[in-house]
Amino acid sequence: MAQKQQYVCPVCGESLLNDEELHLHHKKPKSQGGGDNYGNLQLVHLYCHQQIHSGTICSL
């Protein structure tokens, strides 16, 4: 998955390989019918994931 994203966090644009904790993010939430399929998941940094879910930034 990291390779598919060219090792870049889609939220902040920084490298995924900077020793920050990574989380799997559902592009389309499961509560809205999104699944656990590869195309609906992306790797993001922990802090970026928290920003998405706090509403600080738009969901990707």
HTML snippet that shows the backbone in 3Dmol.js (N, CA, C, O; Angstrom):
<script src="https://3Dmol.org/build/3Dmol-min.js"></script>
<div id="view" style="width:600px;height:400px;position:relative"></div>
<script>
const pdb = `
ATOM      1  N   MET A   1       0.820  -1.174   0.000  1.00  0.00           N
ATOM      2  CA  MET A   1       0.000   0.000   0.000  1.00  0.00           C
ATOM      3  C   MET A   1       0.879   1.260   0.000  1.00  0.00           C
ATOM      4  O   MET A   1       0.588   2.220  -0.714  1.00  0.00           O
ATOM      5  N   ALA A   2       1.945   1.255   0.794  1.00  0.00           N
ATOM      6  CA  ALA A   2       2.856   2.402   0.822  1.00  0.00           C
ATOM      7  C   ALA A   2       3.465   2.635  -0.557  1.00  0.00           C
ATOM      8  O   ALA A   2       3.613   3.774  -0.999  1.00  0.00           O
ATOM      9  N   GLN A   3       3.812   1.549  -1.224  1.00  0.00           N
ATOM     10  CA  GLN A   3       4.400   1.674  -2.556  1.00  0.00           C
ATOM     11  C   GLN A   3       3.397   2.297  -3.521  1.00  0.00           C
ATOM     12  O   GLN A   3       3.765   3.144  -4.335  1.00  0.00           O
ATOM     13  N   LYS A   4       2.136   1.886  -3.437  1.00  0.00           N
ATOM     14  CA  LYS A   4       1.078   2.437  -4.297  1.00  0.00           C
ATOM     15  C   LYS A   4       0.965   3.945  -4.094  1.00  0.00           C
ATOM     16  O   LYS A   4       0.673   4.680  -5.038  1.00  0.00           O
ATOM     17  N   GLN A   5       1.195   4.411  -2.859  1.00  0.00           N
ATOM     18  CA  GLN A   5       1.128   5.831  -2.523  1.00  0.00           C
ATOM     19  C   GLN A   5       2.466   6.528  -2.734  1.00  0.00           C
ATOM     20  O   GLN A   5       2.625   7.692  -2.369  1.00  0.00           O
ATOM     21  N   GLN A   6       3.422   5.824  -3.320  1.00  0.00           N
ATOM     22  CA  GLN A   6       4.780   6.331  -3.534  1.00  0.00           C
ATOM     23  C   GLN A   6       5.410   6.784  -2.213  1.00  0.00           C
ATOM     24  O   GLN A   6       6.194   7.732  -2.175  1.00  0.00           O
ATOM     25  N   TYR A   7       5.049   6.081  -1.130  1.00  0.00           N
ATOM     26  CA  TYR A   7       5.605   6.304   0.206  1.00  0.00           C
ATOM     27  C   TYR A   7       5.348   7.720   0.734  1.00  0.00           C
ATOM     28  O   TYR A   7       6.145   8.262   1.499  1.00  0.00           O
ATOM     29  N   VAL A   8       4.224   8.307   0.315  1.00  0.00           N
ATOM     30  CA  VAL A   8       3.865   9.667   0.720  1.00  0.00           C
ATOM     31  C   VAL A   8       2.509   9.655   1.405  1.00  0.00           C
ATOM     32  O   VAL A   8       1.579   8.994   0.943  1.00  0.00           O
ATOM     33  N   CYS A   9       2.397  10.384   2.504  1.00  0.00           N
ATOM     34  CA  CYS A   9       1.118  10.540   3.202  1.00  0.00           C
ATOM     35  C   CYS A   9       0.242  11.475   2.371  1.00  0.00           C
ATOM     36  O   CYS A   9       0.674  12.579   2.038  1.00  0.00           O
ATOM     37  N   PRO A  10      -0.977  11.062   2.031  1.00  0.00           N
ATOM     38  CA  PRO A  10      -1.842  11.904   1.207  1.00  0.00           C
ATOM     39  C   PRO A  10      -2.365  13.134   1.942  1.00  0.00           C
ATOM     40  O   PRO A  10      -2.908  14.039   1.309  1.00  0.00           O
ATOM     41  N   VAL A  11      -2.216  13.183   3.240  1.00  0.00           N
ATOM     42  CA  VAL A  11      -2.710  14.323   4.017  1.00  0.00           C
ATOM     43  C   VAL A  11      -1.674  15.446   4.067  1.00  0.00           C
ATOM     44  O   VAL A  11      -1.966  16.587   3.710  1.00  0.00           O
ATOM     45  N   CYS A  12      -0.472  15.113   4.510  1.00  0.00           N
ATOM     46  CA  CYS A  12       0.550  16.154   4.713  1.00  0.00           C
ATOM     47  C   CYS A  12       1.589  16.217   3.598  1.00  0.00           C
ATOM     48  O   CYS A  12       2.328  17.195   3.483  1.00  0.00           O
ATOM     49  N   GLY A  13       1.642  15.171   2.779  1.00  0.00           N
ATOM     50  CA  GLY A  13       2.615  15.157   1.686  1.00  0.00           C
ATOM     51  C   GLY A  13       4.014  14.746   2.096  1.00  0.00           C
ATOM     52  O   GLY A  13       4.929  14.756   1.273  1.00  0.00           O
ATOM     53  N   GLU A  14       4.194  14.384   3.358  1.00  0.00           N
ATOM     54  CA  GLU A  14       5.504  13.962   3.854  1.00  0.00           C
ATOM     55  C   GLU A  14       5.689  12.457   3.670  1.00  0.00           C
ATOM     56  O   GLU A  14       4.725  11.727   3.439  1.00  0.00           O
ATOM     57  N   SER A  15       6.917  12.010   3.773  1.00  0.00           N
ATOM     58  CA  SER A  15       7.241  10.602   3.629  1.00  0.00           C
ATOM     59  C   SER A  15       6.557   9.769   4.710  1.00  0.00           C
ATOM     60  O   SER A  15       6.456  10.187   5.863  1.00  0.00           O
ATOM     61  N   LEU A  16       6.093   8.595   4.322  1.00  0.00           N
ATOM     62  CA  LEU A  16       5.535   7.650   5.289  1.00  0.00           C
ATOM     63  C   LEU A  16       6.641   6.988   6.102  1.00  0.00           C
ATOM     64  O   LEU A  16       6.374   6.371   7.133  1.00  0.00           O
ATOM     65  N   LEU A  17       7.862   7.113   5.647  1.00  0.00           N
ATOM     66  CA  LEU A  17       8.993   6.425   6.268  1.00  0.00           C
ATOM     67  C   LEU A  17       9.792   7.356   7.182  1.00  0.00           C
ATOM     68  O   LEU A  17      11.022   7.349   7.147  1.00  0.00           O
ATOM     69  N   ASN A  18       9.104   8.151   7.996  1.00  0.00           N
ATOM     70  CA  ASN A  18       9.790   9.093   8.875  1.00  0.00           C
ATOM     71  C   ASN A  18       9.672   8.695  10.347  1.00  0.00           C
ATOM     72  O   ASN A  18       9.809   9.542  11.230  1.00  0.00           O
ATOM     73  N   ASP A  19       9.424   7.438  10.610  1.00  0.00           N
ATOM     74  CA  ASP A  19       9.334   6.870  11.958  1.00  0.00           C
ATOM     75  C   ASP A  19       8.068   7.253  12.724  1.00  0.00           C
ATOM     76  O   ASP A  19       7.940   6.905  13.898  1.00  0.00           O
ATOM     77  N   GLU A  20       7.134   7.957  12.092  1.00  0.00           N
ATOM     78  CA  GLU A  20       5.852   8.231  12.742  1.00  0.00           C
ATOM     79  C   GLU A  20       4.968   6.995  12.631  1.00  0.00           C
ATOM     80  O   GLU A  20       5.076   6.224  11.678  1.00  0.00           O
ATOM     81  N   GLU A  21       4.098   6.816  13.610  1.00  0.00           N
ATOM     82  CA  GLU A  21       3.153   5.704  13.581  1.00  0.00           C
ATOM     83  C   GLU A  21       2.205   5.883  12.402  1.00  0.00           C
ATOM     84  O   GLU A  21       1.747   6.991  12.123  1.00  0.00           O
ATOM     85  N   LEU A  22       1.915   4.781  11.713  1.00  0.00           N
ATOM     86  CA  LEU A  22       1.021   4.812  10.557  1.00  0.00           C
ATOM     87  C   LEU A  22      -0.313   4.171  10.897  1.00  0.00           C
ATOM     88  O   LEU A  22      -0.387   3.233  11.692  1.00  0.00           O
ATOM     89  N   HIS A  23      -1.366   4.694  10.280  1.00  0.00           N
ATOM     90  CA  HIS A  23      -2.714   4.145  10.444  1.00  0.00           C
ATOM     91  C   HIS A  23      -3.323   3.897   9.085  1.00  0.00           C
ATOM     92  O   HIS A  23      -3.003   4.577   8.110  1.00  0.00           O
ATOM     93  N   LEU A  24      -4.210   2.909   9.028  1.00  0.00           N
ATOM     94  CA  LEU A  24      -5.002   2.675   7.826  1.00  0.00           C
ATOM     95  C   LEU A  24      -6.247   3.543   7.901  1.00  0.00           C
ATOM     96  O   LEU A  24      -6.967   3.520   8.900  1.00  0.00           O
ATOM     97  N   HIS A  25      -6.498   4.295   6.861  1.00  0.00           N
ATOM     98  CA  HIS A  25      -7.668   5.161   6.809  1.00  0.00           C
ATOM     99  C   HIS A  25      -8.604   4.671   5.714  1.00  0.00           C
ATOM    100  O   HIS A  25      -8.167   4.368   4.604  1.00  0.00           O
ATOM    101  N   HIS A  26      -9.895   4.594   6.030  1.00  0.00           N
ATOM    102  CA  HIS A  26     -10.916   4.256   5.039  1.00  0.00           C
ATOM    103  C   HIS A  26     -11.304   5.534   4.300  1.00  0.00           C
ATOM    104  O   HIS A  26     -11.791   6.483   4.916  1.00  0.00           O
ATOM    105  N   LYS A  27     -11.093   5.565   2.993  1.00  0.00           N
ATOM    106  CA  LYS A  27     -11.461   6.730   2.197  1.00  0.00           C
ATOM    107  C   LYS A  27     -12.965   6.973   2.300  1.00  0.00           C
ATOM    108  O   LYS A  27     -13.402   8.098   2.544  1.00  0.00           O
ATOM    109  N   LYS A  28     -13.743   5.934   2.116  1.00  0.00           N
ATOM    110  CA  LYS A  28     -15.190   5.990   2.318  1.00  0.00           C
ATOM    111  C   LYS A  28     -15.472   5.227   3.604  1.00  0.00           C
ATOM    112  O   LYS A  28     -15.240   4.020   3.665  1.00  0.00           O
ATOM    113  N   PRO A  29     -15.967   5.909   4.631  1.00  0.00           N
ATOM    114  CA  PRO A  29     -16.177   5.258   5.925  1.00  0.00           C
ATOM    115  C   PRO A  29     -17.046   4.006   5.830  1.00  0.00           C
ATOM    116  O   PRO A  29     -17.964   3.930   5.014  1.00  0.00           O
ATOM    117  N   LYS A  30     -16.740   3.039   6.672  1.00  0.00           N
ATOM    118  CA  LYS A  30     -17.529   1.805   6.705  1.00  0.00           C
ATOM    119  C   LYS A  30     -18.981   2.116   7.027  1.00  0.00           C
ATOM    120  O   LYS A  30     -19.885   1.439   6.537  1.00  0.00           O
ATOM    121  N   SER A  31     -19.212   3.138   7.850  1.00  0.00           N
ATOM    122  CA  SER A  31     -20.572   3.518   8.219  1.00  0.00           C
ATOM    123  C   SER A  31     -21.359   4.058   7.030  1.00  0.00           C
ATOM    124  O   SER A  31     -22.586   4.150   7.081  1.00  0.00           O
ATOM    125  N   GLN A  32     -20.653   4.416   5.961  1.00  0.00           N
ATOM    126  CA  GLN A  32     -21.300   4.913   4.738  1.00  0.00           C
ATOM    127  C   GLN A  32     -21.192   3.911   3.598  1.00  0.00           C
ATOM    128  O   GLN A  32     -21.347   4.263   2.429  1.00  0.00           O
ATOM    129  N   GLY A  33     -20.926   2.663   3.952  1.00  0.00           N
ATOM    130  CA  GLY A  33     -20.878   1.611   2.947  1.00  0.00           C
ATOM    131  C   GLY A  33     -19.499   1.283   2.414  1.00  0.00           C
ATOM    132  O   GLY A  33     -19.367   0.427   1.539  1.00  0.00           O
ATOM    133  N   GLY A  34     -18.483   1.934   2.914  1.00  0.00           N
ATOM    134  CA  GLY A  34     -17.122   1.636   2.480  1.00  0.00           C
ATOM    135  C   GLY A  34     -16.657   0.317   3.064  1.00  0.00           C
ATOM    136  O   GLY A  34     -17.069  -0.069   4.158  1.00  0.00           O
ATOM    137  N   GLY A  35     -15.813  -0.359   2.346  1.00  0.00           N
ATOM    138  CA  GLY A  35     -15.335  -1.658   2.797  1.00  0.00           C
ATOM    139  C   GLY A  35     -13.870  -1.638   3.177  1.00  0.00           C
ATOM    140  O   GLY A  35     -13.209  -0.599   3.172  1.00  0.00           O
ATOM    141  N   ASP A  36     -13.390  -2.823   3.505  1.00  0.00           N
ATOM    142  CA  ASP A  36     -11.985  -2.996   3.858  1.00  0.00           C
ATOM    143  C   ASP A  36     -11.144  -3.371   2.646  1.00  0.00           C
ATOM    144  O   ASP A  36     -10.028  -3.867   2.796  1.00  0.00           O
ATOM    145  N   ASN A  37     -11.663  -3.140   1.459  1.00  0.00           N
ATOM    146  CA  ASN A  37     -10.934  -3.499   0.250  1.00  0.00           C
ATOM    147  C   ASN A  37      -9.769  -2.543   0.014  1.00  0.00           C
ATOM    148  O   ASN A  37      -9.791  -1.390   0.446  1.00  0.00           O
ATOM    149  N   TYR A  38      -8.784  -3.032  -0.660  1.00  0.00           N
ATOM    150  CA  TYR A  38      -7.531  -2.330  -0.910  1.00  0.00           C
ATOM    151  C   TYR A  38      -7.756  -0.935  -1.496  1.00  0.00           C
ATOM    152  O   TYR A  38      -7.060   0.010  -1.126  1.00  0.00           O
ATOM    153  N   GLY A  39      -8.710  -0.802  -2.393  1.00  0.00           N
ATOM    154  CA  GLY A  39      -8.973   0.485  -3.042  1.00  0.00           C
ATOM    155  C   GLY A  39      -9.597   1.525  -2.129  1.00  0.00           C
ATOM    156  O   GLY A  39      -9.615   2.709  -2.465  1.00  0.00           O
ATOM    157  N   ASN A  40     -10.106   1.104  -0.988  1.00  0.00           N
ATOM    158  CA  ASN A  40     -10.743   2.041  -0.057  1.00  0.00           C
ATOM    159  C   ASN A  40      -9.835   2.386   1.125  1.00  0.00           C
ATOM    160  O   ASN A  40     -10.251   3.107   2.033  1.00  0.00           O
ATOM    161  N   LEU A  41      -8.635   1.891   1.122  1.00  0.00           N
ATOM    162  CA  LEU A  41      -7.731   2.114   2.248  1.00  0.00           C
ATOM    163  C   LEU A  41      -6.511   2.913   1.812  1.00  0.00           C
ATOM    164  O   LEU A  41      -6.066   2.824   0.667  1.00  0.00           O
ATOM    165  N   GLN A  42      -5.983   3.694   2.744  1.00  0.00           N
ATOM    166  CA  GLN A  42      -4.731   4.397   2.496  1.00  0.00           C
ATOM    167  C   GLN A  42      -3.978   4.526   3.809  1.00  0.00           C
ATOM    168  O   GLN A  42      -4.580   4.568   4.881  1.00  0.00           O
ATOM    169  N   LEU A  43      -2.666   4.589   3.715  1.00  0.00           N
ATOM    170  CA  LEU A  43      -1.826   4.779   4.892  1.00  0.00           C
ATOM    171  C   LEU A  43      -1.649   6.268   5.152  1.00  0.00           C
ATOM    172  O   LEU A  43      -1.371   7.042   4.236  1.00  0.00           O
ATOM    173  N   VAL A  44      -1.814   6.656   6.406  1.00  0.00           N
ATOM    174  CA  VAL A  44      -1.593   8.038   6.815  1.00  0.00           C
ATOM    175  C   VAL A  44      -0.870   8.030   8.165  1.00  0.00           C
ATOM    176  O   VAL A  44      -0.925   7.044   8.900  1.00  0.00           O
ATOM    177  N   HIS A  45      -0.206   9.116   8.477  1.00  0.00           N
ATOM    178  CA  HIS A  45       0.421   9.248   9.789  1.00  0.00           C
ATOM    179  C   HIS A  45      -0.661   9.322  10.866  1.00  0.00           C
ATOM    180  O   HIS A  45      -1.781   9.755  10.595  1.00  0.00           O
ATOM    181  N   LEU A  46      -0.330   8.905  12.069  1.00  0.00           N
ATOM    182  CA  LEU A  46      -1.266   8.955  13.190  1.00  0.00           C
ATOM    183  C   LEU A  46      -1.847  10.357  13.352  1.00  0.00           C
ATOM    184  O   LEU A  46      -3.064  10.518  13.443  1.00  0.00           O
ATOM    185  N   TYR A  47      -0.984  11.370  13.387  1.00  0.00           N
ATOM    186  CA  TYR A  47      -1.460  12.736  13.585  1.00  0.00           C
ATOM    187  C   TYR A  47      -2.381  13.170  12.448  1.00  0.00           C
ATOM    188  O   TYR A  47      -3.392  13.829  12.688  1.00  0.00           O
ATOM    189  N   CYS A  48      -2.042  12.808  11.227  1.00  0.00           N
ATOM    190  CA  CYS A  48      -2.882  13.146  10.073  1.00  0.00           C
ATOM    191  C   CYS A  48      -4.238  12.453  10.185  1.00  0.00           C
ATOM    192  O   CYS A  48      -5.270  13.041   9.862  1.00  0.00           O
ATOM    193  N   HIS A  49      -4.232  11.210  10.640  1.00  0.00           N
ATOM    194  CA  HIS A  49      -5.476  10.461  10.810  1.00  0.00           C
ATOM    195  C   HIS A  49      -6.349  11.140  11.867  1.00  0.00           C
ATOM    196  O   HIS A  49      -7.566  11.234  11.706  1.00  0.00           O
ATOM    197  N   GLN A  50      -5.728  11.609  12.940  1.00  0.00           N
ATOM    198  CA  GLN A  50      -6.476  12.322  13.977  1.00  0.00           C
ATOM    199  C   GLN A  50      -7.080  13.605  13.425  1.00  0.00           C
ATOM    200  O   GLN A  50      -8.204  13.958  13.782  1.00  0.00           O
ATOM    201  N   GLN A  51      -6.359  14.302  12.568  1.00  0.00           N
ATOM    202  CA  GLN A  51      -6.876  15.529  11.959  1.00  0.00           C
ATOM    203  C   GLN A  51      -8.083  15.233  11.073  1.00  0.00           C
ATOM    204  O   GLN A  51      -9.065  15.975  11.096  1.00  0.00           O
ATOM    205  N   ILE A  52      -8.018  14.171  10.305  1.00  0.00           N
ATOM    206  CA  ILE A  52      -9.135  13.795   9.436  1.00  0.00           C
ATOM    207  C   ILE A  52     -10.384  13.586  10.276  1.00  0.00           C
ATOM    208  O   ILE A  52     -11.448  14.119   9.960  1.00  0.00           O
ATOM    209  N   HIS A  53     -10.257  12.812  11.345  1.00  0.00           N
ATOM    210  CA  HIS A  53     -11.426  12.441  12.137  1.00  0.00           C
ATOM    211  C   HIS A  53     -11.882  13.527  13.106  1.00  0.00           C
ATOM    212  O   HIS A  53     -12.985  13.449  13.647  1.00  0.00           O
ATOM    213  N   SER A  54     -11.054  14.525  13.328  1.00  0.00           N
ATOM    214  CA  SER A  54     -11.479  15.636  14.181  1.00  0.00           C
ATOM    215  C   SER A  54     -12.184  16.715  13.365  1.00  0.00           C
ATOM    216  O   SER A  54     -12.765  17.648  13.919  1.00  0.00           O
ATOM    217  N   GLY A  55     -12.124  16.574  12.026  1.00  0.00           N
ATOM    218  CA  GLY A  55     -12.754  17.552  11.152  1.00  0.00           C
ATOM    219  C   GLY A  55     -11.853  18.731  10.828  1.00  0.00           C
ATOM    220  O   GLY A  55     -12.292  19.696  10.203  1.00  0.00           O
ATOM    221  N   THR A  56     -10.592  18.660  11.251  1.00  0.00           N
ATOM    222  CA  THR A  56      -9.647  19.742  10.987  1.00  0.00           C
ATOM    223  C   THR A  56      -9.375  19.870   9.500  1.00  0.00           C
ATOM    224  O   THR A  56      -9.200  20.974   8.984  1.00  0.00           O
ATOM    225  N   ILE A  57      -9.341  18.734   8.813  1.00  0.00           N
ATOM    226  CA  ILE A  57      -9.139  18.725   7.360  1.00  0.00           C
ATOM    227  C   ILE A  57     -10.221  17.873   6.733  1.00  0.00           C
ATOM    228  O   ILE A  57     -10.842  17.046   7.400  1.00  0.00           O
ATOM    229  N   CYS A  58     -10.439  18.078   5.458  1.00  0.00           N
ATOM    230  CA  CYS A  58     -11.440  17.288   4.743  1.00  0.00           C
ATOM    231  C   CYS A  58     -10.939  15.855   4.594  1.00  0.00           C
ATOM    232  O   CYS A  58      -9.739  15.616   4.457  1.00  0.00           O
ATOM    233  N   SER A  59     -11.853  14.926   4.622  1.00  0.00           N
ATOM    234  CA  SER A  59     -11.500  13.525   4.392  1.00  0.00           C
ATOM    235  C   SER A  59     -11.037  13.357   2.966  1.00  0.00           C
ATOM    236  O   SER A  59     -11.528  14.031   2.061  1.00  0.00           O
ATOM    237  N   LEU A  60     -10.097  12.465   2.765  1.00  0.00           N
ATOM    238  CA  LEU A  60      -9.531  12.228   1.433  1.00  0.00           C
ATOM    239  C   LEU A  60     -10.203  11.082   0.748  1.00  0.00           C
ATOM    240  O   LEU A  60      -9.851  10.745  -0.382  1.00  0.00           O
TER     241      LEU A  60
END
`;
const viewer = $3Dmol.createViewer("view");
viewer.addModel(pdb, "pdb");
viewer.setStyle({}, {cartoon: {color: "spectrum"}});
viewer.zoomTo();
viewer.render();
</script>
